[in-house]
Amino acid sequence: MDLETGIDRNQVKKESWRTILTLAYQSLGVVYGDLSTSPLYVYKSTFAEDIEHSETNEEIFGVLSFVFWTLTLVPLLKYVLIVLRANDNGEGGTFALYSLLCRHARVSSLPNCQSADEELSDYKKESDARYLKPNSGFGSGLKSTLERHRVLQRFLLVLSLIGACFVIGDGVLTPAISVFSAVSGLEFSMSEKHHKYVELPIACIVLICLFALQHYGTHRVGFLFAPIVLAWLLCISAIGLYNILHFNQTVYKALSPYYMYKFLKKTQKGGWMSLGGILLCITGSEAMFADLGHFSQLSIQIAFTSLVYPALVLAYMGQAAYISTHYTQGGNSHIGFYISVPEQVRWPVLVIAVLAAVVGSQAIITGTFSIIKQCSALDCFPKVKIVHTSSKMHGQIYIPEINWILMLLCLAVTIGFRDTKRMGNASGFAVISVMLVTTCLMSLVIVLCWHQSVFFAICFVFFFGTIEALYFSASLVKFHQGAWVPVALGLCFLFVMYVWHYGTVRKYEFEVQNKVSINYLLSLGPSLGIVRVRGIGLIHTELVSGIPAIFSHFVTNLPAFHQVLVFLCIKSVPVPHVRPEERFLVGQIGPREYRLYRCVVRYGYRDVHKDDVGFENDLVCSIAEFLRSGSSPEKKIMIEDFENENGKMTVVGTRSTHADGIQLREDNVEMTPEITTLGQREIRSPPPPVKQREIRSPPPPMKQREIMSPPMPQRRKKVRFIVPESPKIDTGAREELQELMEAREAGVAYIVGNTYMNAKKGSSWMKRFAIDYGYEFLRRNSRTASYALNIPHASTLEVGMIYHV
């Protein structure tokens, strides 16, 4: 698979049932690890202190009824049947919903959007007839309101960032509570005195090993994930069925909603506060939507409805059946998962539970890496090192900085709390907060993207929002008992995200205001008033039009540049993937003899950037294909207008997408002063003609040829273009291709801006704090642009500038 495309899963989504069932099986290990381990701690957290089990069993049956209907209404009804349909071309998660809204209502936070981005195949890919309906009156009014008011656009961005921040917080809390709960089964195998000294160190060791092995990638042991979760689901369902048949066969009656009423009537405030523990039964539900890009909608639905949901219901019913017949006076010590496991199989179950907890933790850690990558692609997080751990599986990434931060925070939570009660309060608050954000964004998607009546959106928000608000209020009451942790973590990450985004937007606005006019550049003549040296110069910029200030700053201090100049903009667009055939936008600045080009490279927020060599070859081929197609009478292209800085550009794909176009060949050969002839299908790089040499440098042609072609053979890279016989290309395009080859042989240099930002005088204290301290601190302690874009260090030239914004 080409990692750059990342569409191998999407290509098989409509294939045979065998493929769908295989994906459903594989999704067990990636999607349902967290959700399937919730029986380890739900009952124990619920009966921690707010309520006590009595002989009437009204409490345990009421909790079972709440668990059953919560599992039915939230994961099954909301996510499986409704939210999974709101995917962004096969991708899910908070940013997928935000991306859909950005494309349908023009509320994108990305500053360098172009109208050409809306022509992407996946920008408004509607496969359902419901999308073809026109916007209703309310929908049109809501859309225009969002597009007019920047405050609402910022609120929408902040809401999406809040959801992302709580997902990251869940990445800290889920491993802690899952592993700690699994290890707690040791209390039945040793005395209480020894148990309290063994439980915490073992949990910490397991967590350290879990995070230390992240850099190997999940693909190396991923084939074990699905069997482990499958074994765990079969295990808990078998134990649940055994407990039902052996202890209380009438426990099914507790599935009636009437028991919820009896539970709240008897326990009152205590029962309401205990909802924070019941909430833990749906931890991991968001993963069904967030990990949708790795599988298909149907495979995730089949796995949940046919296996995960029945297994969880049996597990909770079995625990309730055991507890209902084992009442003890004056405490809830008999309530928990391991105490309901038959003693003969307790050790094997303990081992499977620890493995299942590790798998569930692995899934949320990988999801956290994915969220960070998406935020970074949309300029909402500092640049970080992203390592792709698999060359075959898209989305398997590792971020070292985030991994070690998560490990330290996870260990701090585990050591600081040391019990599932406060960990459960913290995890529950993070989970329900993400669900509330999803509900709010989904209501907008129903109106703006699905073009449905506002009545359906109101019903969706009222029904699911009421359920989630009830759980949210119960979790909020536990703020001082652990729920403050996700709030603190969320605020810290939200500050980082918003400050970085704010600084990035201010930096782009400064570059737009201070860009160099193309007319001024063209007035300098073909040589641009400087010495043109051999090679290709890639001036990296965020601008999609105009000349960046770093270029004029550079040539003012060092009046020399390369014979071929390319103003390169690598940007993200609000779609998950950009097809390879639509990757490049190429245009020409000025007449042909200037050798000035503009290239905009577009990536989706889940796309993988290629390495430097592959990217350079794709870039050179895209320019060559642009020159060839531009010279053809059948495909005449408008070059960038002299007067208009937003001139026309041409969509060109990567090398793999135009097999019938120009192909690039590179060989390391022994070069001699002999001149290579031009064939009909092959263009090589002969010594340049006098006319071109006069444009680039004033010395006599013979002298320059002696410098470039020494009499002694030397080892160098030979570049060839394989050109199709049809259509024919004119002489001017052939000359440009020859010079492009010659420049590619000489090498590629990247000119990257290394800018420092200061708030200008008269700015408010808040802006000065955000720019001078917040943004600059993050910039100094994050990866540079050259590192984040895989630019080779030896070919990079950084140009320093100070921006006063």
C-alpha positions as a printed Julia matrix, in Angstrom:
805×3 Matrix{Float64}:
   0.0     0.0     0.0
   1.11    3.55   -0.69
   1.23    5.11    2.73
   0.65    8.51    1.24
  -2.85    7.61    0.12
  -3.96    5.61    3.12
  -7.05    4.31    1.38
  -6.51    0.58    1.53
  -9.35    0.16    4.04
 -11.71    2.34    2.07
 -11.11    0.31   -1.08
 -12.42   -2.88    0.52
 -15.39   -1.43    2.34
 -17.89   -2.6    -0.28
 -16.41   -6.02   -0.98
 -17.58   -9.47   -0.01
 -19.07  -10.59    3.26
 -15.87  -12.5     3.94
 -13.93   -9.24    3.88
 -16.51   -7.51    6.09
 -16.45  -10.32    8.66
 -12.64  -10.28    8.66
 -12.69   -6.55    9.39
 -15.28   -7.12   12.11
 -12.99   -9.69   13.75
  -9.96   -7.39   13.52
 -11.94   -4.48   14.99
 -12.31   -6.37   18.27
  -8.69   -5.74   19.18
  -8.5    -2.13   18.03
 -11.94   -0.68   18.75
 -13.49   -2.64   21.62
 -10.6    -3.27   24.0
 -11.55   -0.39   26.3
 -15.3    -0.98   26.21
 -14.97   -4.72   26.84
 -12.87   -4.29   30.03
 -15.41   -2.0    31.73
 -16.98   -4.89   33.75
 -13.77   -4.94   35.78
 -14.65   -1.76   37.63
 -18.24   -0.6    36.98
 -19.98   -2.23   39.96
 -17.07   -1.59   42.3
 -17.02    2.14   41.4
 -20.81    2.43   41.63
 -21.01    0.95   45.15
 -17.84    2.69   46.35
 -19.52    5.02   48.86
 -22.76    6.59   47.61
 -25.03    3.55   47.95
 -24.95    0.21   49.77
 -26.32   -3.16   48.82
 -29.31   -4.31   50.86
 -31.17   -7.58   51.28
 -34.0    -6.38   49.03
 -31.56   -6.21   46.08
 -33.27   -3.04   44.82
 -29.9    -1.32   44.53
 -28.11   -3.99   42.51
 -31.1    -4.58   40.23
 -31.52   -0.85   39.71
 -27.84   -0.48   38.8
 -28.15   -3.41   36.36
 -31.18   -1.77   34.74
 -29.28    1.51   34.37
 -26.27   -0.3    32.88
 -28.41   -2.22   30.39
 -30.33    0.8    29.12
 -27.24    2.99   29.03
 -25.48    0.39   26.88
 -28.54    0.14   24.68
 -29.22    3.84   24.17
 -25.71    5.3    23.91
 -23.36    2.83   22.19
 -26.03    0.89   20.3
 -28.61    3.49   19.33
 -26.56    6.69   19.23
 -23.21    5.53   17.89
 -23.88    2.32   15.96
 -27.11    3.42   14.28
 -26.69    7.2    13.93
 -23.25    8.72   14.55
 -21.32    6.19   12.44
 -23.25    7.46    9.42
 -21.76   10.94    9.91
 -18.32    9.81    8.75
 -16.01   12.05    6.75
 -15.33    9.88    3.68
 -14.8     6.89    5.92
 -13.07    8.74    8.8
 -14.59    9.34   12.22
 -13.97   11.29   15.39
 -14.46   14.82   16.65
 -12.33   16.37   13.91
 -14.2    14.43   11.24
 -17.44   16.16   12.31
 -15.67   19.52   12.43
 -14.21   18.89    8.98
 -17.68   18.14    7.57
 -19.02   21.4     9.0
 -16.06   23.37    7.64
 -16.74   22.17    4.12
 -20.47   22.73    4.18
 -20.57   26.08    5.97
 -17.17   27.71    5.17
 -16.13   27.99    8.8
 -12.66   26.5     8.39
  -9.96   27.76   10.75
  -7.23   27.13    8.17
  -6.04   30.53    6.9
  -4.69   29.52    3.47
  -7.8    27.98    1.95
  -8.29   28.22   -1.82
 -11.32   27.88   -4.03
  -9.45   25.07   -5.81
  -9.68   23.01   -2.61
 -13.43   22.81   -3.06
 -12.89   20.99   -6.35
 -11.28   18.01   -4.62
 -13.12   14.76   -5.23
 -13.58   14.08   -1.52
 -14.46   17.65   -0.55
 -18.21   17.14   -0.94
 -18.49   13.49   -1.74
 -22.14   12.68   -1.21
 -23.14    9.05   -1.66
 -26.6     9.24   -0.13
 -29.67   10.78   -1.69
 -30.44   12.73    1.45
 -27.48   15.02    0.75
 -29.03   16.14   -2.52
 -31.87   17.92   -0.76
 -31.59   21.71   -0.67
 -31.0    23.41    2.63
 -34.15   24.26    4.53
 -34.9    27.84    5.48
 -33.52   27.36    8.95
 -30.48   25.49    7.61
 -29.67   28.29    5.17
 -30.05   30.89    7.89
 -27.84   28.93   10.28
 -25.2    28.5     7.57
 -25.11   32.2     6.72
 -24.99   33.1    10.42
 -21.98   30.87   11.0
 -20.21   32.25    7.93
 -20.79   35.88    8.97
 -19.78   35.8    12.61
 -16.16   35.0    13.45
 -17.12   34.56   17.11
 -19.31   31.57   16.25
 -16.55   30.11   14.1
 -14.09   30.39   16.99
 -16.65   28.83   19.33
 -17.04   25.9    16.93
 -13.26   25.47   16.81
 -12.94   25.66   20.6
 -15.76   23.13   21.02
 -13.94   20.69   18.73
 -10.67   21.3    20.58
 -12.4    20.63   23.91
 -13.52   17.26   22.59
  -9.98   16.5    21.41
  -8.53   17.55   24.79
 -10.8    15.22   26.73
  -9.9    12.37   24.36
  -6.25   13.03   25.26
  -7.22   13.1    28.94
  -8.93    9.76   28.47
  -5.64    8.51   27.03
  -4.1     9.21   30.43
  -6.9     7.82   32.6
  -8.01    4.69   30.73
  -4.66    2.84   30.95
  -4.45    3.7    34.65
  -7.89    2.42   35.64
  -7.88   -0.58   33.27
  -4.5    -1.95   34.36
  -5.06   -1.14   38.06
  -8.47   -2.86   38.04
  -7.07   -5.93   36.28
  -4.17   -6.23   38.72
  -6.51   -5.81   41.7
  -7.52   -9.45   41.24
  -4.38  -10.36   43.14
  -6.16   -9.53   46.41
  -7.86  -12.93   46.36
  -4.55  -14.75   46.02
  -2.67  -13.21   48.93
  -3.26  -11.6    52.28
  -4.48   -8.02   52.51
  -1.21   -7.0    54.19
   0.88   -8.13   51.22
  -1.63   -7.13   48.59
  -1.41   -3.37   49.19
   2.37   -3.5    48.72
   2.22   -5.59   45.53
  -0.76   -4.16   43.63
   0.61   -0.66   42.96
   4.18   -1.65   41.91
   2.89   -4.33   39.52
   0.41   -1.88   37.96
   3.2     0.69   37.47
   5.53   -1.91   35.94
   2.84   -2.99   33.47
   2.18    0.65   32.51
   5.88    1.41   32.03
   6.29   -1.65   29.81
   3.17   -0.67   27.85
   4.47    2.81   27.02
   8.07    1.65   26.53
   7.0    -0.76   23.79
   5.01    1.84   21.84
   7.86    2.66   19.47
   7.73   -0.86   18.06
   4.23   -0.18   16.77
   1.06   -2.18   17.25
   1.46   -4.0    13.93
   4.15   -6.27   15.43
   1.81   -7.67   18.08
  -1.48   -6.44   16.64
  -2.35   -9.88   15.32
  -2.72  -10.95   18.98
  -5.11   -8.14   19.93
  -8.28   -9.54   18.36
  -7.79  -13.08   19.81
  -7.14  -11.63   23.29
 -10.29   -9.48   23.26
 -12.29  -12.33   21.74
 -11.09  -14.68   24.49
 -11.94  -12.04   27.1
 -15.47  -11.51   25.74
 -16.13  -15.23   25.61
 -14.7   -15.57   29.12
 -16.87  -12.88   30.76
 -19.99  -14.02   28.9
 -19.43  -17.66   29.98
 -18.84  -16.6    33.6
 -21.93  -14.38   33.45
 -24.07  -17.19   32.06
 -22.75  -19.55   34.75
 -23.6   -17.09   37.52
 -27.1   -16.51   36.12
 -27.88  -20.23   35.97
 -26.21  -21.07   39.27
 -27.25  -18.18   41.53
 -30.27  -16.22   40.25
 -32.14  -17.18   37.1
 -34.69  -14.37   37.54
 -32.15  -11.59   37.22
 -33.44  -10.85   33.69
 -36.41   -9.12   35.28
 -34.08   -6.29   36.34
 -33.77   -5.24   32.69
 -37.15   -3.54   33.04
 -36.94    0.29   33.3
 -39.23    0.01   36.34
 -36.21   -1.01   38.43
 -34.5     2.28   37.59
 -37.48    4.12   39.06
 -37.41    1.95   42.21
 -33.65    2.49   42.51
 -33.87    6.29   42.36
 -36.92    6.37   44.6
 -35.11    4.45   47.36
 -31.59    5.86   47.09
 -32.52    9.43   46.02
 -29.42   11.66   46.13
 -27.05    8.76   46.71
 -28.43    6.95   43.68
 -28.04   10.04   41.52
 -24.43   10.48   42.63
 -23.71    6.81   41.9
 -24.5     7.41   38.23
 -20.88    8.53   37.88
 -19.88    4.9    38.42
 -22.58    3.49   36.12
 -21.31    5.84   33.42
 -18.1     3.78   33.18
 -19.98    1.01   31.37
 -19.8     3.06   28.16
 -16.14    4.04   28.3
 -14.65    3.34   24.9
 -17.89    3.95   22.99
 -16.33    6.96   21.26
 -13.62    4.63   19.9
 -16.21    3.06   17.59
 -16.48    6.39   15.81
 -12.88    7.58   16.22
 -11.36    4.37   14.77
 -13.82    4.14   11.89
 -11.09    5.0     9.36
  -9.3     1.69    9.97
 -12.37   -0.43    9.27
 -15.8    -0.03    7.73
 -19.09    1.13    9.16
 -20.76   -2.23    8.61
 -17.92   -4.26   10.15
 -17.96   -2.19   13.35
 -21.74   -2.48   13.56
 -21.63   -6.26   13.11
 -18.92   -6.73   15.75
 -20.8    -4.71   18.36
 -24.31   -6.04   17.82
 -23.38   -9.71   17.37
 -20.64  -10.16   19.99
 -19.63   -7.19   22.13
 -23.1    -6.06   23.2
 -24.43   -9.54   24.15
 -21.2   -10.43   25.98
 -21.29   -7.24   28.06
 -24.96   -7.68   28.93
 -24.34  -11.28   30.06
 -21.3   -10.18   32.1
 -23.22   -7.47   33.97
 -26.23   -9.74   34.51
 -23.96  -12.5    35.86
 -22.27  -10.17   38.35
 -25.68   -8.89   39.49
 -26.94  -12.47   39.9
 -23.97  -13.36   42.11
 -24.18  -10.17   44.22
 -27.95  -10.59   44.73
 -27.39  -13.87   46.59
 -24.28  -12.86   48.55
 -25.43  -10.06   50.79
 -23.12   -9.2    53.7
 -24.07   -6.95   56.59
 -22.34   -3.57   56.83
 -20.32   -3.24   53.68
 -19.86   -3.68   49.96
 -16.76   -5.87   50.12
 -18.56   -8.65   48.21
 -19.06   -6.38   45.19
 -16.54   -6.59   42.38
 -15.64   -8.53   39.3
 -13.15  -11.09   40.6
 -15.25  -12.15   43.56
 -17.94  -13.33   41.14
 -15.41  -15.45   39.21
 -15.33  -19.13   40.26
 -12.22  -19.78   42.3
 -11.05  -22.63   40.03
 -10.6   -20.3    37.02
  -9.64  -17.11   38.84
  -5.93  -17.19   37.9
  -6.5   -17.78   34.15
  -9.13  -15.03   34.16
  -6.67  -12.71   35.9
  -4.08  -13.27   33.16
  -6.61  -12.7    30.37
  -7.92   -9.6    32.16
  -4.44   -8.04   32.36
  -3.84   -8.77   28.68
  -7.25   -7.34   27.75
  -6.54   -4.22   29.83
  -3.24   -3.75   27.99
  -5.02   -4.11   24.63
  -7.7    -1.62   25.65
  -5.04    0.81   26.83
  -3.12    0.36   23.59
  -6.19    1.32   21.55
  -6.75    4.59   23.43
  -3.03    5.46   23.29
  -2.99    4.95   19.52
  -6.16    7.05   19.27
  -4.44    9.81   21.25
  -1.52    9.8    18.8
  -4.01   10.06   15.93
  -5.81   13.01   17.55
  -2.51   14.85   18.08
  -1.56   14.28   14.43
  -4.9    15.63   13.22
  -4.6    18.7    15.46
  -1.06   19.35   14.21
  -2.18   19.02   10.59
  -4.91   21.62   11.18
  -2.43   24.04   12.86
  -3.9    23.45   16.31
  -0.89   21.77   17.92
   2.88   22.36   17.79
   4.91   20.32   15.31
   5.92   16.96   16.75
   7.92   13.99   15.53
   5.56   11.48   13.9
   6.97    7.99   13.31
   5.03    5.61   11.08
   5.57    2.22   12.64
   4.02    0.21    9.8
   4.61    0.41    6.06
   1.44   -1.57    5.37
  -1.15   -0.36    7.87
  -2.22    3.26    7.57
  -2.67    5.16   10.83
  -0.19    3.18   12.95
   1.92    6.05   14.26
   4.1     6.81   17.25
   4.84   10.25   18.71
   7.76   10.06   21.19
   7.09   13.33   23.01
   3.41   12.58   23.58
   4.14    8.97   24.55
   6.45    9.89   27.43
   4.18   12.71   28.59
   1.25   10.27   28.7
   3.36    7.74   30.62
   4.39   10.25   33.29
   0.83   11.53   33.69
  -0.55    7.98   33.82
   1.93    6.96   36.51
   1.14   10.12   38.47
  -2.59    9.33   38.4
  -2.02    5.7    39.4
   0.33    6.52   42.27
  -1.66    9.54   43.39
  -5.12    7.9    43.51
  -4.3     4.23   44.23
  -7.96    3.19   44.0
 -10.52    2.69   41.25
 -13.05    4.99   42.89
 -11.28    8.29   42.14
  -9.86    6.97   38.87
 -13.4     6.07   37.85
 -14.67    9.56   38.71
 -11.94   11.1    36.57
 -12.39    8.72   33.63
 -16.18    9.06   33.68
 -16.02   12.85   33.5
 -13.67   12.72   30.48
 -15.85   10.17   28.68
 -19.15   12.0    29.14
 -17.59   15.35   28.14
 -16.46   13.92   24.79
 -19.93   12.49   24.22
 -21.57   15.85   24.9
 -19.28   17.5    22.34
 -20.16   14.81   19.79
 -23.86   15.36   20.43
 -23.56   19.13   19.87
 -21.56   18.74   16.65
 -23.9    16.02   15.38
 -26.91   18.34   15.72
 -25.19   20.8    13.35
 -24.24   18.0    10.96
 -27.89   16.87   10.78
 -28.98   20.35    9.67
 -26.03   21.61    7.6
 -24.62   18.41    6.08
 -27.55   16.02    5.99
 -29.97   18.85    5.15
 -32.6    17.42    7.48
 -35.27   19.34    9.33
 -34.27   21.2    12.47
 -36.9    19.11   14.24
 -34.72   16.0    13.93
 -31.7    17.9    15.24
 -33.66   19.14   18.25
 -34.97   15.64   18.97
 -31.44   14.23   18.76
 -30.02   16.85   21.13
 -32.93   16.64   23.55
 -33.0    12.85   23.79
 -29.29   12.03   23.97
 -28.33   15.36   25.5
 -30.7    14.76   28.41
 -29.21   11.33   29.12
 -25.64   12.62   28.89
 -26.43   15.76   30.92
 -27.78   13.52   33.71
 -24.52   11.58   33.82
 -22.48   14.76   33.43
 -24.15   16.34   36.46
 -23.46   13.22   38.53
 -19.79   13.3    37.45
 -19.49   17.02   38.13
 -20.5    16.47   41.74
 -17.4    14.29   42.11
 -15.14   17.17   41.04
 -13.15   17.15   44.3
 -12.98   13.34   44.29
 -10.98   12.9    41.1
 -13.05   14.55   38.36
 -10.78   17.61   38.52
  -7.99   15.65   36.82
  -9.48   15.56   33.27
 -10.54   19.2    33.68
  -6.98   20.22   34.57
  -5.49   18.14   31.76
  -8.07   19.44   29.29
  -7.42   23.08   30.19
  -3.65   22.61   29.79
  -3.98   21.0    26.36
  -6.65   23.5    25.31
  -4.34   26.37   26.21
  -1.54   24.84   24.14
  -3.82   24.19   21.17
  -5.53   27.56   21.09
  -2.36   29.6    21.66
  -0.58   27.71   18.88
  -3.5    28.19   16.51
  -3.79   31.87   17.42
  -0.07   32.44   16.83
  -0.14   30.54   13.53
  -3.03   32.62   12.22
  -1.35   35.88   13.29
   1.87   34.77   11.59
   0.03   34.01    8.34
  -1.78   37.34    8.41
   1.55   39.15    8.84
   3.03   37.27    5.87
   0.02   38.18    3.71
   0.32   41.85    4.63
   4.08   41.92    3.99
   4.39   39.73    0.92
   6.37   41.01   -2.06
   4.43   42.0    -5.14
   4.89   39.74   -8.15
   4.97   42.83  -10.37
   7.99   44.12   -8.44
   9.75   40.79   -8.83
   9.09   40.63  -12.56
  10.31   44.2   -13.05
  13.81   43.04  -12.09
  14.15   41.13  -15.37
  14.82   37.45  -16.12
  17.82   37.29  -13.78
  15.79   38.94  -10.96
  18.77   41.25  -10.43
  20.78   38.44   -8.82
  23.2    35.69   -9.83
  21.42   32.46  -10.78
  23.37   29.35   -9.78
  22.75   25.71  -10.68
  20.14   23.7    -8.85
  16.52   23.93   -7.69
  15.61   26.3    -4.9
  12.44   25.43   -2.95
  11.23   28.45   -0.99
   8.9    27.03    1.63
   6.02   29.36    2.46
   2.5    29.25    3.87
   1.3    31.67    1.2
  -0.68   30.36   -1.75
  -0.16   33.59   -3.72
   2.46   36.3    -3.79
   6.14   36.18   -2.81
   7.01   35.59    0.86
   8.96   38.19    2.79
  11.75   35.71    3.55
  12.67   35.61   -0.15
  13.27   39.35   -0.4
  15.02   39.25    2.98
  17.35   36.55    1.71
  18.26   38.05   -1.68
  18.78   41.45   -0.08
  21.56   40.01    2.06
  22.86   37.37   -0.37
  22.09   38.3    -4.01
  22.28   34.8    -5.5
  19.72   32.12   -6.11
  19.11   28.92   -8.04
  18.4    28.64  -11.75
  14.96   27.14  -11.04
  12.89   28.68   -8.24
   9.81   26.98   -6.82
   7.63   28.71   -4.24
   6.42   25.68   -2.32
   3.37   25.65   -0.06
   2.62   22.44    1.84
  -0.79   22.77    3.43
  -3.59   20.73    4.96
  -7.15   20.8     3.71
 -10.26   19.85    5.72
 -10.62   16.37    4.22
  -9.17   13.13    5.63
  -7.31   12.18    2.46
  -6.34   13.92   -0.76
  -6.15   11.61   -3.75
  -2.66   11.3    -5.29
  -3.94   12.49   -8.68
  -5.02   15.75   -7.01
  -1.99   16.23   -4.78
  -0.22   19.11   -6.59
  -1.36   22.51   -7.81
   1.3    23.85  -10.18
   1.53   27.29  -11.82
   4.12   29.45  -13.54
   5.12   32.95  -12.5
   6.11   35.25  -15.31
   7.51   34.29  -18.75
   9.24   30.99  -19.35
  12.77   32.38  -19.22
  12.28   33.42  -15.58
  12.04   29.75  -14.49
   9.73   30.67  -11.6
   7.04   28.23  -10.47
   4.5    27.97   -7.7
   3.55   24.57   -6.3
   0.88   23.96   -3.67
   1.0    20.47   -2.15
  -2.25   19.45   -0.48
  -2.59   16.84    2.26
  -5.59   15.65    4.24
  -5.51   15.68    8.02
  -4.9    11.89    8.06
  -2.5    11.72    5.13
   1.11   10.59    5.45
   3.87   12.87    4.17
   6.4    11.18    1.93
  10.13   11.11    2.64
  12.37   13.77    1.11
  13.61   11.79   -1.92
  10.18   10.54   -2.95
   8.68   13.98   -2.41
  11.4    15.73   -4.46
  10.92   13.34   -7.37
   7.15   13.76   -7.26
   7.56   17.54   -7.19
   9.98   17.61  -10.15
   7.72   15.25  -12.12
   4.66   17.4   -11.4
   6.43   20.5   -12.74
   7.64   18.55  -15.78
   4.13   17.25  -16.45
   2.8    20.8   -16.09
   5.32   22.03  -18.69
   4.49   19.22  -21.09
   0.71   19.57  -20.82
   0.99   23.37  -20.98
   2.78   23.21  -24.32
   0.25   20.86  -25.85
  -2.42   22.51  -28.06
  -4.97   20.05  -26.7
  -4.32   21.02  -23.07
  -3.33   24.68  -23.15
  -2.98   26.07  -19.62
  -3.13   29.62  -18.41
   0.05   30.56  -16.57
  -0.08   32.8   -13.54
  -1.28   36.24  -14.58
   1.17   39.12  -14.29
  -1.41   41.5   -12.9
  -3.43   39.08  -10.8
  -1.63   37.35   -7.96
  -4.29   34.65   -7.85
  -3.58   33.36  -11.34
  -4.68   29.96  -12.59
  -2.94   26.8   -11.5
  -3.15   23.26  -12.79
  -3.94   20.11  -10.83
  -1.17   17.55  -11.31
  -0.93   14.17   -9.62
   2.02   12.23   -8.27
   4.23   10.05  -10.48
   2.17    6.96   -9.77
  -1.02    8.56  -11.09
   0.09    9.51  -14.61
   1.76    6.41  -16.01
   1.2     7.76  -19.52
   2.94   11.03  -18.65
   6.52   12.05  -18.01
   8.54    9.61  -15.93
  11.74   10.4   -14.03
  14.83    8.19  -14.09
  17.88    8.68  -11.9
  21.16    6.78  -12.27
  24.59    7.08  -10.74
  26.92    6.95  -13.76
  30.42    7.88  -14.83
  30.06   11.17  -16.7
  32.45   12.29  -19.46
  32.52   15.47  -21.54
  30.58   13.73  -24.35
  27.27   15.24  -25.35
  24.22   12.98  -25.03
  21.82   13.1   -27.97
  18.11   13.68  -27.67
  15.85   10.79  -28.51
  12.23   10.89  -29.43
  11.09    9.42  -26.12
  13.97   10.4   -23.86
  15.23   13.84  -22.88
  18.65   13.99  -21.31
  20.64   16.92  -20.05
  23.24   18.11  -22.59
  25.53   21.06  -21.9
  23.28   24.1   -21.8
  23.04   26.4   -24.81
  24.63   29.83  -24.79
  21.34   31.66  -24.53
  20.39   30.01  -21.25
  23.81   30.49  -19.79
  23.73   34.19  -20.59
  20.48   34.52  -18.69
  21.84   32.85  -15.61
  25.32   34.27  -15.31
  27.42   36.93  -17.07
  30.74   34.97  -17.6
  31.56   33.69  -21.12
  29.84   30.45  -22.11
  33.08   28.57  -22.8
  34.44   29.34  -19.36
  31.29   28.2   -17.64
  31.21   24.99  -19.64
  34.75   24.26  -18.53
  33.71   24.72  -14.92
  30.65   22.48  -15.19
  32.2    19.75  -17.35
  35.74   18.93  -16.18
  37.77   16.75  -18.5
  38.25   14.02  -15.91
  35.37   11.54  -15.43
  33.43   11.95  -12.2
  30.71   10.15  -10.3
  27.42   12.01  -10.38
  23.66   11.54  -10.54
  22.18   11.4   -14.03
  18.58   12.51  -14.47
  16.43   11.57  -17.45
  12.85   12.37  -18.4
  10.95    9.7   -20.34
   8.52   11.7   -22.46
   5.55   10.16  -24.36
   5.69   10.48  -28.14
   2.23   12.03  -28.18
   1.35   14.81  -27.81
   4.34   16.66  -29.22
   5.9    19.37  -27.11
   7.2    22.65  -28.47
  10.79   23.85  -28.39
  10.28   26.2   -25.44
   8.87   23.44  -23.23
  11.71   21.13  -24.27
  14.24   23.77  -23.21
  12.49   24.15  -19.87
  12.53   20.4   -19.33
  16.24   20.27  -20.14
  17.01   23.0   -17.65
  14.77   21.36  -15.03
  16.74   18.11  -15.47
  20.03   19.93  -15.19
  18.87   21.68  -12.03
  17.68   18.37  -10.53
  21.1    16.86  -11.19
  22.77   19.75   -9.38
  20.57   19.18   -6.33
  17.67   20.65   -4.38
  17.96   23.24   -1.62
  15.17   24.07    0.82
  14.88   27.66    2.03
  12.76   27.7     5.18
  11.81   30.67    7.31
  12.78   30.58   10.97
  10.65   33.4    12.3
  10.44   34.95   15.73
   7.22   36.7    16.71
   6.78   39.65   19.03
   3.57   41.5    19.82
   3.85   45.02   18.45
   3.76   48.03   20.74
   0.34   48.99   22.0
  -0.96   45.41   22.06
  -3.09   44.25   24.98
  -1.48   42.33   27.81
  -3.36   39.19   26.8
  -1.99   39.32   23.26
   1.52   40.02   24.53
   1.3    37.06   26.88
  -0.06   34.76   24.15
   2.52   35.77   21.51
   5.65   36.74   23.45
   5.49   33.98   26.04
   2.97   31.3    25.1
   3.55   30.91   21.36
   7.28   31.57   21.5
   7.75   29.05   24.31
   5.9    26.41   22.27
   7.84   27.28   19.1
  11.22   26.99   20.82
  10.33   23.63   22.39
   8.7    21.98   19.37
  10.0    20.5    16.16
  11.07   22.91   13.45
   9.23   23.1    10.15
  12.11   21.38    8.33
  11.95   18.4    10.7
   8.17   18.12   10.64
   8.16   18.18    6.82
  10.95   15.57    6.49
  13.3    18.09    4.89
  16.9    16.78    4.76
  19.14   18.68    7.14
  22.07   18.93    4.71
  19.9    20.66    2.09
  18.16   23.12    4.42
  18.85   26.82    4.69
  16.93   28.68    7.39
  16.27   32.4     7.01
  15.7    34.2    10.29
  13.2    37.05   10.57
  11.36   38.86   13.35
   7.64   39.43   12.89
   5.99   42.22   14.85
   2.33   41.22   14.89
